Amino acid sequence: MTEIKKNRLFSNTDLRKLILPLVLEQALAIAVGMADTMMISSVGEGQYPVYLLWI
């Protein structure tokens, strides 16, 4: 069989080089989202315990 050359926008090596930065970017986005969630969730905690609010 003869090998058919396909016209591709990116080669396989180019795509492999792009995978690591993409994974790193997603990991950083997840880390920032988790930190944001933890900061916002601590805002709702008041100085007083919850059981004193029901009195």
HUHUKA-V238650 format. One record per pair of residues at least 4 apart in sequence whose C-alpha atoms are under 8 Angstrom apart, sorted by the first residue. I is the first residue (numbers start at 1). J is the second residue. Records with the same first field share a line. If there is no record, write none. Layout:
I: J / J
This chain:
10: 14 / 15
11: 15
12: 16
13: 17
14: 18
15: 19
16: 20
17: 21
18: 22
19: 23
20: 24
21: 25
22: 26
23: 27
24: 28
25: 29
26: 30
27: 31
28: 32
29: 33
30: 34
31: 35
32: 36
33: 37
34: 38
35: 39
36: 40
37: 41
38: 42
39: 43
40: 44
41: 45
48: 52 / 53
49: 53
50: 54
51: 55
